[in-house]
């Protein structure tokens, strides 16, 4: 076990940070907001943490916290501005926001290191730390998925008019999803940056939006578990199949397209459907036995 | 004055690219995220063909146009049509089409990147651009072809959508797909034709831009995609004339920023425009249809 861990420590860490990034995109989608601002938050969090360490001489965790908070605040402010947009318009406005973050980073001069990015921001982070952060984030998300809160969130997504009629403040839920997405994205960016010690503007691009989408669409968009399944598939598939390694992006594109067409609820949705069907069949069999007896 | 001519050339390229997207999105309601990849891959196939044999101008353009139409038609047939068939409502369909399009777009992009190792590619053509002298301004033959075809196709499509029976049917689908189908509009066939036309336009733009610049990179399509979105939002969704104006406005604004020596901010122009227009005038300059709001 410990040998296996030592060999795959980088992959395990990447899985966890990918999960955070995927969650930052998944949260707004679960709230019915088609926002990609989480990737912009990744950039803001990463750059803020790196700047705090390189220019201000801060230690690891205050830098990460600053990155997460600043990303949360900026994305929340973005939410205030774009909240009346819906569907595709929201999606494109938030993609534009993400790309603006990258353009600003290119033009940031000494502060952001320009097109070359920032170097030397190596934080003291190990797997245990990341795992702790992920556990806290997932605990908060489980709270938004379970029981009454989960049902309210589902209603806000599926039928905003009904939600309003039931006395749920839809606008507030949606704004909250921006703030949560910003903080999670900022955490993902700050942790990833301080793990690798560098961040460049080229990382905060459209490709990263695709990566995050791949994870949640293939895994499942309705629950953190789906994002986890997606992150695991996404990070580990190239190591298992070497064919995938060479044609990585082709395979991912194909997976996203197929999932969008045939599995709108991802692998998790498929599993849940199967479990549901199995239970129904068992229940029917039980009823049939009872009827025969009766 | 020379700048103005450059603006018109650049705007015409944008126009050729954005027209296809605007046509598809404004009528059959599909925001095709694979449009940029279609554009790039048509030029890429032209590159592959001319690597085998040297070809004159027109055959290269013809190859790209045909490939573009074929890719778009296949995308419609294999991805968007199944999604439309399987989606419960318009909102869900929009999202799945966007995600499916992102997935589809990743495939040709990754193939081209794999082949070219992400370096720019061009055509091996017997065609040589000649420099003409028009009223004391330098104008290459390529630019002339781009301007003439951009304006001609732009105006032609505008008139066609407004006047012809098919144009009427398309606009009817854009207003209310179900009622249009009830009035005998064959939505599936029209959607197929519209997508193929848009793909052909993307192929034309790809070939012409490659001739103009000498070479394009596989990633060029992604950048154009966001610009085209800005153009469509600027002009107003569903308005062809708006798209024509939007293309030249964006080209003008970008050239202005470039001439003011803010070259690295050029990309931010289109992202900023998306933002401003969505917030200040969501229906665009010439659009009448309101952005759907909840």
HADDOCK unambig.tbl for C-alpha pairs under 7 A between the chains (distance, minus, plus):
assign (segid A and resid 84 and name CA) (segid B and resid 293 and name CA) 6.80 0.50 0.50
assign (segid A and resid 85 and name CA) (segid B and resid 293 and name CA) 6.62 0.50 0.50
assign (segid A and resid 86 and name CA) (segid B and resid 292 and name CA) 6.84 0.50 0.50
assign (segid A and resid 86 and name CA) (segid B and resid 293 and name CA) 5.99 0.50 0.50
assign (segid A and resid 93 and name CA) (segid B and resid 274 and name CA) 6.54 0.50 0.50
assign (segid A and resid 93 and name CA) (segid B and resid 275 and name CA) 6.09 0.50 0.50
assign (segid A and resid 96 and name CA) (segid B and resid 271 and name CA) 4.85 0.50 0.50
assign (segid A and resid 100 and name CA) (segid B and resid 268 and name CA) 5.90 0.50 0.50
assign (segid A and resid 100 and name CA) (segid B and resid 271 and name CA) 6.63 0.50 0.50
assign (segid A and resid 103 and name CA) (segid B and resid 265 and name CA) 6.72 0.50 0.50
assign (segid A and resid 103 and name CA) (segid B and resid 268 and name CA) 6.47 0.50 0.50
assign (segid A and resid 107 and name CA) (segid B and resid 264 and name CA) 6.92 0.50 0.50
assign (segid A and resid 249 and name CA) (segid B and resid 106 and name CA) 6.63 0.50 0.50
assign (segid A and resid 249 and name CA) (segid B and resid 107 and name CA) 6.93 0.50 0.50
assign (segid A and resid 249 and name CA) (segid B and resid 110 and name CA) 5.62 0.50 0.50
assign (segid A and resid 250 and name CA) (segid B and resid 106 and name CA) 6.42 0.50 0.50
assign (segid A and resid 250 and name CA) (segid B and resid 107 and name CA) 4.65 0.50 0.50
assign (segid A and resid 250 and name CA) (segid B and resid 110 and name CA) 5.59 0.50 0.50
assign (segid A and resid 250 and name CA) (segid B and resid 111 and name CA) 6.88 0.50 0.50
assign (segid A and resid 253 and name CA) (segid B and resid 103 and name CA) 4.10 0.50 0.50
assign (segid A and resid 253 and name CA) (segid B and resid 104 and name CA) 5.86 0.50 0.50
assign (segid A and resid 253 and name CA) (segid B and resid 106 and name CA) 4.81 0.50 0.50
assign (segid A and resid 253 and name CA) (segid B and resid 107 and name CA) 5.37 0.50 0.50
assign (segid A and resid 254 and name CA) (segid B and resid 103 and name CA) 6.09 0.50 0.50
assign (segid A and resid 254 and name CA) (segid B and resid 104 and name CA) 6.63 0.50 0.50
assign (segid A and resid 254 and name CA) (segid B and resid 107 and name CA) 6.70 0.50 0.50
assign (segid A and resid 256 and name CA) (segid B and resid 100 and name CA) 6.41 0.50 0.50
assign (segid A and resid 256 and name CA) (segid B and resid 103 and name CA) 4.83 0.50 0.50
assign (segid A and resid 257 and name CA) (segid B and resid 100 and name CA) 4.41 0.50 0.50
assign (segid A and resid 257 and name CA) (segid B and resid 103 and name CA) 4.57 0.50 0.50
assign (segid A and resid 257 and name CA) (segid B and resid 104 and name CA) 5.76 0.50 0.50
assign (segid A and resid 260 and name CA) (segid B and resid 96 and name CA) 5.50 0.50 0.50
assign (segid A and resid 260 and name CA) (segid B and resid 99 and name CA) 6.35 0.50 0.50
assign (segid A and resid 260 and name CA) (segid B and resid 100 and name CA) 5.17 0.50 0.50
assign (segid A and resid 261 and name CA) (segid B and resid 79 and name CA) 6.50 0.50 0.50
assign (segid A and resid 261 and name CA) (segid B and resid 82 and name CA) 6.47 0.50 0.50
assign (segid A and resid 261 and name CA) (segid B and resid 83 and name CA) 5.15 0.50 0.50
assign (segid A and resid 261 and name CA) (segid B and resid 100 and name CA) 6.89 0.50 0.50
